[in-house]
Amino acid sequence: MKKNGFLVSVVILAWTTSAAAHEPIFAPGAHVHSKGAHEVSLGYHRARASGTGENEAENEYFLEYEYGVTADLTVSAEVPFEENTVNGNRSSGLGDIQLAAKYRFLRIDSPGKQYSTAVLFKAKLPTGDDDKSPRLGSGSADFVGGLAHGLESRRWYYNTAVRYRLNTEGGGNLEKGDKVFLDLVGGVRPVLSGYRDADTVLFLELNGERSARNSLNGSSVTDSGGWELFLSPGIFWTYRNYALTSGVQIPIAENLNGSQPTSDYRFKLTGKYAF
């Protein structure tokens, strides 16, 4: 029994080093890359919101690079290209570049299971043009800190995460309200394939977001802030060093302040290559 458990643990570790880790689609995971490992991702994200006479659509195409500095520290950079539309007005161009780091300070291996806990940090740079209408960036330098904990096993996955985003004042003296993110995720591998075979993990996420009111010229903006809750099914498919992930966020509850457009859906599709 001990020998079988050890072999299962080896298989799990092989999955996390030879291919992209099976992490949630919309929530951050606690997984980090092995030392010297690289991962390149190309992705597409779309969000729609409507109501109160507004019709908004955001399309984002992004390139992300991740590197394992040590066995417990991964750094990354993401460069987005934005296409935004509000009531028929459209703008496109470079969005806000993001730099991030993730440090895993706790890892527990047991037969067929691996538990990980990591701290997260992200900085969003004001590289997007906030003079265009609609804006392509916030015009502010914003910062995110958080904590993620997860389990990866032969069959089951779970993940929890909490993050806080500190927003600073951007263009036009507008400062968006700080934001809190809470995530709860479950996952299952329906077919127990070999680690060199194509592999599929199904996820179901519960993603909560709560925003403080925006501030304009030092005064609170009435029609801003509040909270939203999303139910988000997703799929993570891997083959050797390649991975494809996709998911959709469906709003199931909300309480926004004042008169604001509400989320219709959010969609994400990403291709990954690890080497």
N, C-alpha and C positions, 0 to 999 in steps of 0.2 A: 504493500500500500504506500509506504514512504517513497519507494522508487517510482511508482506511477505518478504520485503527486509531484515529485521533482521533475519528471519529464514534462508534465503539463505546464509547470512553471517555466521551463525552458522554452516551450512552444510560445507561451504568452510573451516572454521577453524577446523572442525572435520576431514576433509580429510588430513589436514596438520599435525595433531597430531596422528591419529590412523594408518596412513600408510605413506609410503615414499612420499615426496612432488613431484609434477609433475614438474620437472626441465628439462632443455634441456639436450641432450645426450652428446654433445661435448663442449658446452659453460658452464661456471659457472653461477648459478642462485643466486638470492638474498635471497632465503629461508634459514632459520635457524631452528634447532630443538628446541622443547620446553625444558624447564629446566628439567634435569634428564633423557631425552630421549636418547636412544641408536639406532644405525643403523649399521648393518654389511652387507658388500657387497662382493660378489665373482664375478670376471669379467674376460673377455678375450678381448684383443685388438690386431688387426693385421694390419700391414701397409706394402704395397709393393711399390717399386720404381724401375725404370729401365731407360736405356738409356746410351749413351756414353760408351758402353761396360760393364756396371755394371748391376747387377741384385741383388737387396737387398730385404730381407723379415725380418720383425720383428714380433715376436709373444710374447705377454706379458700376463701372468696370474697374477691377483693381488687380494689381500685381503685388504679391507679397513674397518676401524672402525671409526664411528663418535659419538660424545657425546655432548649433550646440557648442557654447563656449566651454562648458564643463559638462560632466554627467548630470548636473543638477541645475544648470543655468542656460536658458535659451533666450536669445535676443532676436528681434524681428523688425522689419520695416515694411510699410504698406504704402503704395502710391496709387491713388484713385483718380479716375477720369469720370467727371459728372455730366449727366444730361438731365436737367431739371425743368419741369413745366408747371406753371401755375396759371390757371384760367386762360390757357392758350398761349401765354408768354413763355418762350423757351430760351434757355441759355446752356452752354456747354463749355467744358474746359477742365483744367487740372483742379482737383479738389484739395482737401487738407491732408497732407502727408502725416502718417502716424508712426511713431517709434515706440517699441515695447520691449519689456523684459519680464521673464518669468523665472522664479527661483523655487525649486522644490526643496523644502527643508525637512520633509518627513516622507519616508518610504518604508513600507512594511510588506515583505514578501512571505506568503504562506502557500501551501500546496494548492495550485490552481488559481491563486488570487494575488493581486497586487493592489495595495492601498497607497495613495499618494496625496500629499497636501502641499500647496504652493502659494506663494504670494505673487501678485501681479502688479505691474506698473506700466502705464501707457501715457505718452505725451502726444497731443495733437497740435501740429504746427499750422500757423495761419498762412498757408500757401495758396488756398483757393481764393478766387476773385470775389470779394464781398461787395463790389460796386455794381456788378451785373444784376439784372432782374429777370428771373429769380437769382438769388445769391448762390455762388458755388462753394463758399466757405463761410465760417462764422467771423473771420477777421480777428479771432482771439486764439491765444495759446491755452489749451485746456488739458487737464491732467486727470488720470484715472488710477485709483489704487484699489486692490481687492484681494480676496482670498478664495481659493478653490480647493475642493476635496473630492476625491473620486475613488471608485473601485473598478478594476478591470479584471474579469475572470473569463474562463473558457466559454461560459454561456451568458452571464449577466453583467450589466454595467449599471452604475449609478453615479451621479455627479451633483454636487451642490456648489453654488458660488454666490458671493456677495461683492458688489463693487460700488464705489462712490466716485462720481465725476465732478470735479471742481472746474467750473467755467469762469473765465475772466472776461473783462469788458472787450468787446470787439468793435467793428466799424459802426459808425452812426451812434456811438455811445450806448449801444445795446449790449447788455450782459444777460445771457441766457441763464435761467435758474439751474442751480446744481441738481444733480440727478442721482438717484439710488436705483441699482439693479439687483434683483433677487431671482435666482434660477434654481429649479429642481428638475432633475433629468433622470429618466430610466431608459435602459437599453437592453436589447436581447439579440443574441446571434441565433437565428432560427435553425440554421444548418451548421453542424460542427465540421467544417472542412479542414483540410490540412493547411499548415501555415504557408505553403508554397502554392496553394490553390486559390482561385478567386474566393473572396470572402465578403459577406454582407452582414451588417449590423443595423437594426432598426431602432430608432430613438423616438421618445415622446417627451417633449419638454414643456415645462410651465415657466414662462418668462414674465416677470413683473417689473414695471418701471414706474418710478414716482419722481416728478419734477417739481421743483420750487418755481414760483412765479418769476418771469423775466423782469429785468429792471431797465428802464429807458431814462437816461439823463438823471439817474438817481431815484426815480419814482417807479413803484411797482406797476406792472402791466396787468390789468384785470383779466383780460382774455388770454391767459397763459398758465401753465402749470397744471398739476393734477396727476392722476395715475391711470395706467392701462395694464391689463393682464391678457397674455396671449397663450393659446394652446398650440404647440408647434410639433407636428410629426415630421420626421426626417429619415434619410437613409444614408449610410456610409458604406460604399463599395470599394474594395481594394483588390489589386492583383499585383503581386510582387512589390515593386517600388512605386506603383501608380495607384491613385485613389480618385474617386469621384463622389462628391457629397451634394445633397440637395435637400431642401426643406421649405416649408411654408409656415408663417406665423399667422394664426387666425385669432382676431380679437374676440374675447369671450366676456369681458367686463371692463368698465371704465368709469371714471368720474373726473372729467376735465373742468377746469374753472372757466366760468364765463361762456363766451360763444367762440368755439374752435372747431375746425374740421376734425373728424375722428378717423382713425386708421381703418382702411378696408381690408388690407392684407399686406404682408411682406414676403418676398420670395428670394431664395438664395441658391446659387449653383456654383460649385467650385471644383476645379481640377487640380490635383496635386502630384508632384513628382519629388521623391525623396532619394538622396544619394549621399 
